[in-house]
Amino acid sequence: MTSASPRRPDVRGLINASIRFAKTFPREFWGRLSVPERVAFLLVPLAMGAAIVTVIAIFWLGGPVVDFLGANLPLVRFAVAGTAILLLTVPTAFVLIYLELKVIARMNLRVGPNRVGPWGAAMSVIHGLKVLTKEDFAPTGADITIFTLAPVVTYMASVMTLLVIPFAPGLIGQDLNVGLLYFFAMGGLTVVGLLMAGWSSFNKYSLLGGLRSAAQIISYEIPLTLSVVGVILLAGTMSMNRIVLAQSGSAFDWFVFKQPLAWIIFFIAATAEANRTPFDMTEADSEIVAGFATEYSGMRFGFFFFAEYVNVFIVSALAATLFFGGWTAPFNWPWTYNLNWFHPLEMGFGPWLAIVAFVLVVAPQILGILVMLFGRGWTYVQASVLGALFTLVAVVGLVALAGFIAFDWVQGLFWFMFKTYVFVVTFVWMRATLPRVRVDQLMGFAWKWLLPASLVNLFVTATAVVLLNR
Amino acid sequence: MPPRQPASRPSKSRAGKRAPEPPQQYASTDDPRVMLDRQIGALFEPIPPYPTQTEREGEFYTLRDGEMFLNVGPHHPSTHGVLRLVVKLSGEQVVDVDPVLGYLHRGVEKICENSDYYHVIDQVDPLEYVSALFQEWPAVLSFEKLMDVQVPRRAEYIRVLTGELLRISSHILYVGFYALDLGGLTPILYSFIERDEIVEMLAALTGARMLFNYFRIGGVNGDLNHEFMSRLGDWMSRAAKEVESSATLLNENEIFVRRTRDVGVLDRAAALRYGVTGGNLRASGVPFDVRRAHPYSVYPELDFNIPTRDEGDSLARYLIRIDEIRESIKIIDQCLHNMPDGPVMASLPRLIRPRPGRAWAAVEGPRGMLGVYTISDGSDQPFRFRIHDPSLLNLETLPALATGHLLADTMTIIASLDPVMGGIDK
């Protein structure tokens, strides 16, 4: 027997290893993957390859590609907006989950998450990672196709509604002229996903949860939509952007003051639509364990979980848009400022050097010396680091302030997010405070009270619009 | 299944590559999934694997059109421990309920019959794990009756004091879990603040937070100490206010009131027929309280009311608990004012051998009448040790109360009956 010398590569060993790998690969690796993992395993290299080819193609065929994109600008805009919104949902859900954990903890006189990251801020990210790494389990007897598709449908329904929400002047996915109609059409798809989940799980708790969600969401869709018709009548349009513009001016131009009854109906129905306490019948944990999500685990559950919080955000955003003036400021904003004198590219080398030196060296040192003077015995290095941090905060704050003063869309985004998160916190607050209503009380409330009230509101609004001829 | 041919048996080396055997074909149906559904359905249906034993069981396990079984528990968020319910549903409406007990059965009575009289006390502790002293109390009472022991008055006052503290903690926990079963997240945490304070002060007195093992035959184990008294004084200065403010979150909550009013109405006659005791009985309008009806300890010397309500629904059962908390605070106040000096333990022999005889003793626990019936044959172990638990009798009303309501109301009713599974399964 000859042993391979250290100089020569062990070709035979390499070949044997390759053969062994090829033999064991289907059973040891491929066979252990679940269906989504197989898809991902195939798609990820393909997507990476496609990205590389695209980059090369852009460099190679740069001109024609730019021409092509320029010729199809609406299409490009749609693709970019869709991608941006899809990417937006994940951090939004993270923020909302953390917010809920922390706010409810405070209301319960607890501390809440405080281990991962500063003040536990990375908690929801860790939750997301945990969900990603969990086993992708499907129960015996489940209809796997529908079982897998259900969270996708729910999540996509939530995400697609974001497309018509105006975040700021100019920051809107698609300014459809039937934006509100599109919103409710897409929002109504959520129930399909929940029903699919409830049916395909092969579990009676899931089934009850799915049927409850169908009954509840369809019942509350009607007063929700009818309450908004008054707003449409007043604004004269279904485009979300123009509804916002119709409320511009001061806070007293908001539709909440012209449509107070509609606002109450909308808020109640929207709570039910987002499956939030006190209307969280579909996942009433003390009755039907987790409702439609009982059999879900891993990322399939993660999608449901994310969709729930994205829904909360969307419903809050819609409330802010329709009744509270969207991105418009609550009072006439007089302090606009022009940054036209600031030409960063034509400033020359000297001023740039001065700015950089000030930000990097002078300001941290000044702040650091202040820290050493007034702090509690910091060393020089610690004080410098603190000074640099303070400078960073100050610079970010200054840039944000400058943007807020100078750019419309920064102002708009600020007001929109402020109003939206007020409602988000309201939803969280309700969850911490209220018990759950019963399913028959829920339905009776929708059909006996909300629906007649919304019809009355519609009638009064229409009469007023006709009489006042507005 | 066709008989397997020896020739077709795969060789060992090719076992991994061989295709799995084709699934069994069903002649009766075209769609294999129908058969799969049926098989798995049969696996997961809670139908007993034996022929039904009684007429009632046979009736229960016969499904009519549009009905289905739902297996709730033993691991379910709101069945309070390991209670299992087989619920027969028509839509969401409860047609019938079959509580299945015994998941926590340990044979405590038999264990007690094999322990000597001192050891019985720590054997019965975990039965009433929310307020363990109330299970020790009837046991030591019955032993004292057997032996004609005169318990020192200070010990009696300490028993009443600690007992009423535990009654408050149990009722506060009841309120919290009630709200939790109705979907309210916060009251349970407010409840635990009060309960934790009570439990901590009892830990300062007894050394344990949950299973105290504090009462002794002829007294209690250890006198009141400084930490207990300072904690108790601190807590009593704010107890009434805290309890009122916690109760406001639910008392005036429209959703809570609407979900509990007229749900699970237990009328006076039915309550008496079922043998229900405690707050559940008093919520049905019967002013029966062992502390007044068959007085024990120093309760005759104390001034307190027995709150009753006539509605008999889940809301009344909740409000009775709130009223009882107020009465217990009154009792604790009187105990602290009337507490006599003296020993806390009667002098007894190291080994107890009571005269042959029988003794029944009962106390009013947070859930009702806790009784112990002891037969002594003159040896150092009880010949028979029978525990009467109120939770079992209270829970027996569940099928009657829940039938006709919705599934969600079943949880409301369970929470309002306040069962503790340790005592039920024994």
Interface residues (C-beta under 8 A of the other chain):
Chain A: R27 I104 M107 N108 L109 R110 T140 G141 F202 K204 Y205 L208 R212 T277 P278 D280 A284 D285 S286 E287 I288 V289 R431 A432 T433 L434 P435 R436 V437 R438 V439 D440 Q441
Chain B: G16 L36 D37 I40 M68 L70 N71 H76 P77 S78 E92 A179 L180 D181 L182 G183 G184 L185 T186 L189 Y190 I193 L249 L250 N253 I255 F256 R258 R259 L406 L407 A408 D409 M411
